[in-house]
Amino acid sequence: MTAARRLLVVSPTFHGYWRSIERAFTELGYAVTTHRYDERRARLHRVGAKVRHELPARIGLTRFGLGDPGDLVAGRTAAALAALDAVDPHRLLVVKGDTLGPAFWDEVDRRRIPRVLWLYDELRRVRHEVPIERLGPIASYSTVDTAALQERSFTAAHVPLAFDPTMTPTMTPTQPRQTDEVVFVGARYPARERLLVGLAEAGVPVRAYGRDWSGHLVDRVRTWDLHRPSIAAGRDLPRPQAYAVLAGAAAALNIHGDQDGFTMRTFEACGVGGLQLIDRADVTELYTPGEHLEVFGGPAELTALADRALHDRPWSDRLRAAGRAHTLAQHTFVHRARALEALWD
């Protein structure tokens, strides 16, 4: 019997998505080991990182050499190199990988390990420690970046983000609604805040979840921001709880802003059986508006759709069921793992 190919996934911790990637490749027959390059194993280390790196940057002390990220890069690079030695992989998948230094990539090149870099941010938002020319093949959630890389003769592919069906909330997918609220789970940006406050002012019951929205003292301190909008809010949610909230709400909002790639929420809100209201008409490359989800073009359309979500249960249930079925058929992490696998071959 042939031994399974050893795959090393080098990934940020980022909401535990590394587990979904690991499960998907395991299902495809790989022996997967994941190294989280930004892992901080203890609360004390997390607090220390804020004091050493975030606080000096916030108050302008980096020009004095305080908060210099060089030691952070060196430590993460050394740990990733140790993972290479421990696993001796046949294949390598790096997710984002922005704080891995040249020594890591030098060693990958020396060992001639087939690798893929998967990006869930636009290139303009990420500064890698190594020129992007060295990091291919590249899979990107951004169609714009993918096209630009291909024009420069890079090996690049558009690989969107995904949904992990192993984390579906424990409720009946076709009848998941449990609350009469329109919810948003994610970071607070000005455009998102304006939309949610506008909905609340129009009389729509709205609730936002996340450290940027929460009025909890700990969240105000950790976000360096005392301001909070006047809407109902909750703290950060672990992914299983967030999925249950998305599924159980009257509607789940997906607000992108200045992005051309589609967020994880695009696939999660539909995947868990939620009614997704999204701000991107170009979602047609992934879902069919009016069949799997609904698109809004501005505050008035969003208010009308939210009101319908609260009162038109048959319409809501139809979109929920179709959106979930379509996600399971085309947009799981296993689907993405197959697309990434093709870049090694």
Secondary structure, DSSP 8 states (H G I E B T S, - for coil): -----EEEEEE--GGGHHHHHHHHHHHTT-EEEEEETT---SHHHHHHHIIIIIHHHHTT-GGGTTT-THHHHHHHHHHHHHHHHHH--SEEEEES-TT--HHHHHHHHHHT--EEEEESS-GGG---SS-GGGS-SEEES-HHHHHHHHHTT--EEE----B-GGG--SS-TTS----S-EEEES---HHHHHHHHHHHHTT--EEEESTTT---HHHHHHTT-----SSEEE----HHHHHHHHHHSSEEEE---S-SS--HHHHHHHHTT--EEES-GGGGGT--BTTTBEE--SHHHHHHHHHHHHH-HHHHHHHHHHHHHHHHHH-BHHHHHHHHHHHH-
